Amino acid sequence: MQDQILVNITPQETRVATMEDGVVQDLHIERTAHLGLVGNIYLGIVKRVLPGMQSAFIEIGLERAAFLHIADVIEQRQHPNEPQRIEKLLHEGQPVMVQVIKDPIGTKGARLSTQISIAGRFLVFLPQEHHIGISQRIENDEERDALRRRLEGLLPADHVGYIIRTSADHATDDELRSDIEYLNLIWADIRDKSHKLPAGSLLFQDLSLSLRVLRDMVSDETGEVLIDSRENYQKMAEFAERFVSEIAPRLRHYAGERPLFELYGVEPEIERALSRRVNLKFGGYLIIDQTEAMTTVDVNTGGFVGTRSFDDTIFKTNLEATQVIARQLRLRNLGGIIIVDFIDMDNDEHKNAVLDELKKALARDRTKITVSGFTSLGLVEITRKRTRESLAHVLCQPCPICQGRGEIKTAETVCYEILREILREERQFSARQYRILASQTVIDMFLDEESASLAQLADFIGKPIYLQVETAYAQEQFDVVLV
């Protein structure tokens, strides 16, 4: 079965799912009201320089000022062995051209770089550089040298920098020339705007998700791209004919009555990708917990008992988990530090096999990933570059009841808090009577298990205490009214 890319478009959002052998491998969601900023180029204003942190805050018109570190300043990148001081390069109020390299995530502002790069179909344009780089995914040295020579033959002697993308491997000279012309036109437009527009202006915005699909996601293995919007299908077809003509015949407009994502089973996959528990095929399961600092993945055998020995059962569960973990990282777009707690294995051969299988499964990821070996505690540390919000952060918000803890106080705990509150209020104000406003479960507990405690308190303070159910209250909410 050939790979497929499904594109579901509504006025509110665009959703893209990549399928391999009928299984969802990757998800991308872009909402009209919250478009991603990575790749955008701005004429920013230096708001504040922090010599102690060797960084600066740049105003680019967002809610929070964006962050620029010395490591992302072009002068430092061009001379890595000659340490630069950011206060020597930037000053407050200075206009500076910057590009977003990481979207705002949580409470952190966007991260910027002064090294500009513009992605085309086959090349990445580096207008401030003069060297030609090659994608790390092209590993064959002869192939790398041949691609470099081909590109140099198409460029003038005083050419600027380019990175040859993996997709350039099968590109013709005419296609490479077309990409070069396209990128030069974009850069000329950016430079023109930088001279005309005021500081703080947007100079260049990356393509929408539906068009980035054609530029970045379609590969030789992609059999078809299904789009469920006729209007956007036509836009994508026009873009493909102009810039990626070899892809155009693979575009299909899906006009079926059944929703595209429902037909291919993507909707239930999205629901599963938001769950803590992920079941494995043979009875084991994963528990995935995402926190501000890191993500933890716990592997468990569950109901899988195996057929040979306990060690063999553990080994097979861990092996199966490697494929599922790699897929879940892509589906959920989990980034930063990821700690995997595999089931303990005593056999070193089994450990090495599991680690190799994990690295193999993660190699399919488009995002930069590093994998460390097993620690003395049997944990594996993975780092995955984080450039945008995770799926859970895009689709969900912290629970207003538990505030993201994942747990709420018991009705008994809330009852005791209320009793302490009444005693505290009595010592301060000495009301004639008290009225407790709380949820049904808390009031029920006062009427049953804790009725004696309530009566004892009323007798102690010598004041009547009345109960009132508030249906809108969550279990942890309550009010004590003094009458």
C-alpha positions as CSV (number, residue, x, y, z in Angstrom):
1,M,0.0,0.0,0.0
2,Q,1.4,3.4,-1.0
3,D,1.7,6.2,1.5
4,Q,-1.0,8.8,1.6
5,I,-1.3,12.4,2.9
6,L,-4.8,13.5,4.0
7,V,-5.6,17.2,4.1
8,N,-8.8,18.2,6.0
9,I,-9.6,21.9,5.6
10,T,-12.2,24.1,7.2
11,P,-12.4,27.9,7.5
12,Q,-11.2,27.5,11.1
13,E,-8.3,25.0,10.8
14,T,-6.2,22.8,8.5
15,R,-5.4,19.3,9.6
16,V,-2.9,17.0,7.9
17,A,-2.3,13.3,8.5
18,T,0.4,11.3,6.9
19,M,-0.5,7.6,6.5
20,E,1.8,4.6,6.0
21,D,0.2,1.2,5.3
22,G,-3.1,2.6,6.4
23,V,-1.7,3.7,9.8
24,V,-1.5,7.4,10.9
25,Q,2.1,8.3,11.4
26,D,2.1,12.1,11.8
27,L,-0.4,14.8,12.5
28,H,-0.2,18.6,11.9
29,I,-2.8,21.1,12.9
30,E,-2.9,24.8,12.1
31,R,-5.7,27.0,13.3
32,T,-6.6,30.2,11.4
33,A,-6.7,32.2,14.7
34,H,-3.3,30.9,15.9
35,L,-1.1,30.5,12.8
36,G,2.5,29.2,13.6
37,L,5.2,31.8,13.3
38,V,8.3,29.6,12.6
39,G,9.9,30.8,9.4
40,N,8.4,34.3,9.6
41,I,10.9,37.2,9.1
42,Y,10.4,40.5,10.9
43,L,12.1,43.8,11.1
44,G,12.3,43.8,14.8
45,I,13.3,46.5,17.4
46,V,15.8,45.7,20.2
47,K,13.8,46.2,23.3
48,R,16.4,45.2,25.9
49,V,19.9,43.8,25.9
50,L,20.9,41.5,28.8
51,P,24.7,41.2,28.9
52,G,24.6,38.8,31.9
53,M,22.5,36.3,29.9
54,Q,24.2,37.2,26.6
55,S,20.7,37.6,25.1
56,A,18.2,40.3,24.0
57,F,14.5,40.8,23.9
58,I,13.2,41.9,20.4
59,E,9.8,43.5,19.8
60,I,8.2,42.0,16.7
61,G,4.6,42.9,17.4
62,L,3.6,39.9,19.4
63,E,2.0,39.8,22.9
64,R,5.4,39.0,24.4
65,A,8.8,40.2,23.3
66,A,10.7,37.5,21.5
67,F,14.1,36.1,22.7
68,L,17.4,36.2,20.9
69,H,20.5,34.4,22.3
70,I,24.0,35.2,21.2
71,A,24.3,31.7,19.8
72,D,21.6,32.6,17.2
73,V,23.3,35.9,16.1
74,I,24.8,35.6,12.6
75,E,28.1,37.2,13.6
76,Q,28.6,34.5,16.3
77,R,27.6,31.7,13.9
78,Q,30.0,32.8,11.3
79,H,32.9,33.0,13.8
80,P,32.1,30.3,16.4
81,N,35.7,30.2,17.6
82,E,35.8,34.0,18.3
83,P,33.4,34.7,21.2
84,Q,31.2,37.7,20.6
85,R,29.5,40.0,23.2
86,I,25.9,40.7,22.5
87,E,26.2,44.2,23.9
88,K,28.8,45.0,21.2
89,L,26.5,43.8,18.4
90,L,23.1,45.2,19.6
91,H,21.7,48.2,21.4
92,E,18.3,49.2,22.6
93,G,16.1,50.8,19.9
94,Q,18.2,49.2,17.0
95,P,16.2,47.8,14.1
96,V,17.3,44.2,13.3
97,M,16.0,41.7,10.8
98,V,15.1,38.4,12.6
99,Q,13.5,35.1,11.8
100,V,11.4,33.0,14.2
101,I,13.0,29.6,14.8
102,K,10.7,28.5,17.6
103,D,7.0,29.4,18.3
104,P,5.9,30.8,21.6
105,I,5.4,27.8,23.9
106,G,3.5,28.1,27.2
107,T,4.8,31.2,29.0
108,K,7.9,31.5,26.8
109,G,8.1,34.0,24.0
110,A,9.2,33.1,20.4
111,R,12.8,32.4,19.8
112,L,14.6,34.3,17.1
113,S,17.7,34.1,14.9
114,T,19.4,36.8,12.9
115,Q,20.6,34.1,10.5
116,I,17.9,34.2,7.7
117,S,17.0,31.0,5.9
118,I,14.2,30.6,3.3
119,A,13.1,27.1,2.3
120,G,12.3,26.2,-1.3
121,R,11.4,22.8,-2.7
122,F,14.9,21.6,-3.2
123,L,17.1,24.2,-1.6
124,V,17.3,26.4,1.6
125,F,18.5,29.9,0.8
126,L,21.1,31.4,3.1
127,P,21.5,35.0,1.9
128,Q,24.1,35.9,4.6
129,E,26.3,32.9,3.9
130,H,28.6,31.9,1.0
131,H,29.0,28.1,1.5
132,I,26.9,25.2,0.2
133,G,25.7,22.7,2.8
134,I,24.1,19.3,2.3
135,S,21.2,17.7,4.2
136,Q,22.5,15.3,6.8
137,R,19.9,12.8,5.6
138,I,22.1,12.3,2.4
139,E,24.8,10.1,3.9
140,N,26.6,8.9,0.8
141,D,29.8,11.0,0.4
142,E,29.9,10.5,-3.4
143,E,26.3,11.6,-3.7
144,R,27.0,14.6,-1.5
145,D,30.0,15.7,-3.6
146,A,28.0,15.2,-6.9
147,L,25.1,17.3,-5.6
148,R,27.5,20.1,-4.5
149,R,29.2,20.2,-7.9
150,R,25.9,20.3,-9.7
151,L,24.6,23.2,-7.7
152,E,27.9,25.1,-8.0
153,G,27.7,24.7,-11.8
154,L,24.3,26.5,-11.7
155,L,25.4,29.4,-9.5
156,P,27.6,32.5,-10.3
157,A,31.1,32.6,-8.8
158,D,30.1,35.0,-6.1
159,H,27.0,33.1,-5.0
160,V,25.4,33.2,-1.6
161,G,24.8,30.2,0.6
162,Y,22.5,27.3,0.1
163,I,21.6,24.0,1.8
164,I,20.7,21.2,-0.5
165,R,17.6,19.4,0.8
166,T,17.1,15.6,0.6
167,S,14.4,16.1,-2.1
168,A,17.1,17.6,-4.5
169,D,18.5,14.1,-4.9
170,H,16.2,13.5,-7.9
171,A,15.8,17.1,-9.1
172,T,16.8,18.1,-12.6
173,D,19.0,21.1,-13.4
174,D,15.9,23.1,-14.6
175,E,14.1,22.4,-11.3
176,L,17.1,23.6,-9.3
177,R,17.4,26.7,-11.5
178,S,13.6,27.4,-10.9
179,D,14.1,27.0,-7.2
180,I,17.1,29.4,-7.2
181,E,15.0,32.0,-9.1
182,Y,12.1,31.6,-6.8
183,L,14.2,32.0,-3.6
184,N,16.0,35.1,-5.0
185,L,12.7,36.8,-5.9
186,I,11.5,36.2,-2.3
187,W,14.7,37.6,-0.8
188,A,14.6,40.7,-3.1
189,D,11.0,41.3,-1.9
190,I,12.1,41.0,1.8
191,R,15.0,43.4,1.3
192,D,12.7,45.9,-0.5
193,K,10.1,45.8,2.4
194,S,12.9,46.1,5.0
195,H,13.7,49.6,3.5
196,K,10.1,50.7,3.2
197,L,8.3,49.4,6.2
198,P,8.6,50.6,9.8
199,A,10.5,48.6,12.5
200,G,8.3,45.9,14.0
201,S,6.8,44.9,10.6
202,L,6.3,41.4,9.2
203,L,8.6,41.1,6.1
204,F,7.9,37.5,5.1
205,Q,5.4,34.8,6.1
206,D,6.0,31.1,5.5
207,L,3.5,29.1,3.4
208,S,0.3,27.9,4.9
209,L,0.2,24.3,6.2
210,S,-1.7,23.1,3.1
211,L,1.1,24.4,0.8
212,R,3.9,23.3,3.1
213,V,2.6,19.8,2.7
214,L,3.5,20.0,-1.0
215,R,6.9,21.6,-0.4
216,D,8.1,19.5,2.6
217,M,6.0,16.4,3.2
218,V,5.4,14.7,-0.2
219,S,8.1,12.2,-1.0
220,D,8.7,9.5,-3.6
221,E,6.8,7.0,-1.4
222,T,3.7,9.2,-1.4
223,G,1.1,7.7,-3.6
224,E,-1.6,10.4,-3.3
225,V,-2.6,13.6,-1.5
226,L,-6.3,13.7,-0.7
227,I,-7.8,17.1,-0.1
228,D,-11.4,17.4,1.1
229,S,-11.9,21.1,0.0
230,R,-12.5,21.8,-3.7
231,E,-11.4,25.5,-3.3
232,N,-8.1,24.5,-1.5
233,Y,-7.6,21.6,-3.9
234,Q,-7.5,24.1,-6.8
235,K,-5.1,26.4,-4.9
236,M,-2.8,23.5,-4.1
237,A,-3.0,22.2,-7.7
238,E,-2.0,25.7,-9.0
239,F,0.9,25.8,-6.6
240,A,2.0,22.3,-7.5
241,E,1.9,23.1,-11.3
242,R,4.1,26.1,-10.7
243,F,6.6,24.9,-8.2
244,V,6.4,21.1,-7.9
245,S,5.0,19.9,-11.1
246,E,5.9,16.2,-10.5
247,I,3.6,16.2,-7.6
248,A,0.5,17.6,-9.4
249,P,-0.7,14.3,-10.8
250,R,-0.8,12.9,-7.2
251,L,-3.3,15.4,-5.9
252,R,-6.9,14.2,-5.5
253,H,-10.0,16.0,-4.5
254,Y,-12.0,13.9,-2.0
255,A,-15.7,14.5,-2.5
256,G,-17.2,11.6,-0.5
257,E,-20.1,12.1,1.9
258,R,-18.2,10.5,4.8
259,P,-15.7,12.9,6.4
260,L,-12.1,12.2,5.2
261,F,-10.5,11.8,8.6
262,E,-13.4,9.5,9.8
263,L,-13.1,7.3,6.7
264,Y,-9.4,6.7,7.3
265,G,-9.6,6.3,11.1
266,V,-7.7,9.5,11.9
267,E,-10.3,10.9,14.4
268,P,-10.0,8.0,16.8
269,E,-6.2,8.2,16.5
270,I,-6.3,11.9,17.6
271,E,-8.4,10.8,20.6
272,R,-5.9,8.1,21.5
273,A,-3.0,10.6,21.1
274,L,-4.6,12.7,23.9
275,S,-4.9,9.8,26.3
276,R,-2.3,9.0,29.0
277,R,-2.5,5.2,28.3
278,V,-1.6,3.7,25.0
279,N,-2.3,0.0,24.6
280,L,0.2,-2.3,22.8
281,K,-0.9,-5.0,20.5
282,F,0.1,-8.0,22.7
283,G,-1.4,-6.8,26.0
284,G,1.2,-4.4,27.3
285,Y,0.7,-0.6,27.5
286,L,2.5,2.7,27.8
287,I,1.7,5.6,30.2
288,I,2.7,8.9,28.8
289,D,2.9,12.0,31.1
290,Q,3.7,15.4,29.7
291,T,5.0,18.1,32.1
292,E,6.5,21.5,31.6
293,A,10.1,20.2,32.0
294,M,9.9,16.8,30.3
295,T,7.8,13.9,29.1
296,T,8.0,10.5,30.7
297,V,7.0,7.2,29.0
298,D,6.5,4.2,31.3
299,V,6.4,0.7,29.6
300,N,4.3,-2.0,31.3
301,T,3.7,-5.7,30.4
302,G,0.0,-5.4,31.4
303,G,-1.9,-8.6,30.4
304,F,0.9,-9.9,28.2
305,V,2.2,-13.2,29.7
306,G,4.2,-14.5,26.7
307,T,4.8,-18.2,25.8
308,R,8.4,-18.9,26.9
309,S,10.0,-17.1,29.8
310,F,9.5,-14.0,31.8
311,D,12.7,-12.5,30.3
312,D,11.3,-13.2,26.8
313,T,8.0,-11.5,27.7
314,I,9.8,-8.4,28.9
315,F,12.0,-8.3,25.9
316,K,9.1,-8.6,23.4
317,T,7.1,-6.0,25.2
318,N,10.0,-3.5,25.1
319,L,10.7,-4.2,21.5
320,E,7.0,-3.6,20.6
321,A,7.1,-0.4,22.7
322,T,9.9,1.1,20.7
323,Q,7.8,1.3,17.5
324,V,4.8,2.7,19.4
325,I,6.9,5.3,21.3
326,A,8.5,6.6,18.1
327,R,5.0,6.9,16.5
328,Q,3.5,8.6,19.6
329,L,6.3,11.2,19.7
330,R,5.4,12.2,16.1
331,L,1.6,12.1,16.6
332,R,1.7,14.1,19.8
333,N,4.6,16.3,18.6
334,L,6.4,15.8,21.9
335,G,9.6,17.8,22.3
336,G,12.3,18.6,24.8
337,I,13.5,15.9,27.1
338,I,11.7,12.5,27.0
339,I,12.6,9.9,29.5
340,V,11.6,6.3,28.7
341,D,11.3,3.8,31.5
342,F,11.5,0.4,29.8
343,I,10.8,-2.7,31.8
344,D,14.0,-3.8,33.5
345,M,16.2,-6.2,31.5
346,D,19.2,-8.1,32.9
347,N,20.4,-9.4,29.5
348,D,22.8,-6.9,27.8
349,E,22.0,-8.3,24.4
350,H,18.3,-7.6,24.9
351,K,19.1,-4.0,26.0
352,N,21.2,-3.4,22.9
353,A,18.6,-4.8,20.7
354,V,15.9,-2.6,22.2
355,L,18.1,0.5,21.9
356,D,18.9,-0.3,18.3
357,E,15.3,-0.8,17.4
358,L,14.3,2.4,19.1
359,K,17.0,4.4,17.1
360,K,15.8,2.7,13.9
361,A,12.1,3.7,14.7
362,L,13.1,7.3,15.5
363,A,15.2,7.6,12.4
364,R,12.0,8.1,10.4
365,D,11.2,11.3,12.3
366,R,11.6,14.6,10.4
367,T,12.5,16.4,13.6
368,K,16.0,16.3,15.0
369,I,16.4,13.6,17.7
370,T,19.2,12.3,19.8
371,V,19.1,9.1,21.9
372,S,21.3,8.3,24.9
373,G,22.0,4.7,26.0
374,F,20.5,3.1,29.1
375,T,21.4,4.8,32.4
376,S,22.4,2.9,35.5
377,L,18.7,3.1,36.5
378,G,17.6,1.5,33.2
379,L,16.2,4.7,31.7
380,V,16.7,6.0,28.1
381,E,16.9,9.7,27.5
382,I,15.7,11.2,24.2
383,T,15.9,14.8,23.2
384,R,13.5,15.9,20.4
385,K,13.7,19.4,19.0
386,R,10.7,21.5,20.0
387,T,9.6,24.1,17.5
388,R,5.8,24.2,18.0
389,E,3.2,23.3,20.6
390,S,2.4,19.7,21.3
391,L,-0.9,18.2,20.1
392,A,-2.3,18.3,23.6
393,H,-1.4,22.0,24.0
394,V,-3.0,22.8,20.7
395,L,-6.3,20.8,21.3
396,C,-6.6,20.9,25.1
397,Q,-6.3,23.3,28.1
398,P,-5.6,22.6,31.8
399,C,-8.6,21.2,33.6
400,P,-10.3,24.1,35.5
401,I,-11.2,21.8,38.3
402,C,-7.9,20.1,39.1
403,Q,-5.7,22.9,37.5
404,G,-3.7,20.3,35.6
405,R,-2.9,18.1,38.6
406,G,-4.8,15.2,37.2
407,E,-6.4,14.7,40.6
408,I,-9.0,16.4,42.8
409,K,-9.4,16.6,46.5
410,T,-11.8,14.0,48.0
411,A,-15.2,15.1,49.3
412,E,-14.0,14.2,52.8
413,T,-10.9,16.5,52.4
414,V,-13.2,19.4,51.3
415,C,-15.5,18.8,54.3
416,Y,-12.6,19.1,56.7
417,E,-11.4,22.3,55.0
418,I,-14.9,23.8,55.4
419,L,-15.1,22.9,59.1
420,R,-11.7,24.6,59.6
421,E,-12.9,27.7,57.6
422,I,-16.0,28.0,59.8
423,L,-13.9,27.8,63.0
424,R,-11.6,30.5,61.6
425,E,-14.4,32.8,60.6
426,E,-16.1,32.4,64.1
427,R,-13.0,33.5,65.9
428,Q,-12.8,36.6,63.7
429,F,-16.4,37.7,63.1
430,S,-18.8,35.8,65.4
431,A,-21.8,35.6,63.0
432,R,-25.3,34.7,64.1
433,Q,-25.3,31.6,61.8
434,Y,-23.4,30.0,59.0
435,R,-24.4,28.7,55.6
436,I,-22.2,26.2,53.6
437,L,-22.5,26.4,49.8
438,A,-20.9,23.4,48.2
439,S,-21.3,20.6,45.5
440,Q,-23.8,17.8,45.9
441,T,-21.1,15.3,46.8
442,V,-19.7,17.4,49.7
443,I,-23.2,18.2,51.0
444,D,-24.1,14.5,50.9
445,M,-21.1,13.7,52.9
446,F,-22.0,16.3,55.5
447,L,-25.5,14.7,55.7
448,D,-24.1,11.2,56.1
449,E,-20.5,10.3,57.1
450,E,-19.6,13.7,58.5
451,S,-22.9,14.6,60.0
452,A,-21.5,14.0,63.5
453,S,-18.5,16.3,62.8
454,L,-20.8,19.0,61.6
455,A,-23.0,18.7,64.7
456,Q,-20.0,18.7,67.0
457,L,-18.7,22.0,65.4
458,A,-22.2,23.6,65.6
459,D,-22.4,22.6,69.3
460,F,-18.8,23.9,70.0
461,I,-19.4,27.4,68.5
462,G,-23.1,27.5,69.6
463,K,-24.3,28.7,66.2
464,P,-26.6,26.9,63.7
465,I,-24.9,25.7,60.4
466,Y,-27.1,25.3,57.3
467,L,-26.3,23.4,54.1
468,Q,-27.0,24.4,50.5
469,V,-26.2,22.6,47.3
470,E,-24.7,24.6,44.4
471,T,-25.0,22.5,41.3
472,A,-22.5,24.8,39.4
473,Y,-19.8,24.1,42.0
474,A,-17.0,21.6,41.3
475,Q,-16.1,19.2,44.1
476,E,-13.3,21.5,45.4
477,Q,-15.3,24.7,45.4
478,F,-17.2,26.0,48.4
479,D,-18.2,29.2,50.1
480,V,-19.0,29.8,53.8
481,V,-21.6,32.6,54.1
482,L,-21.9,34.5,57.4
483,V,-25.4,35.6,58.3
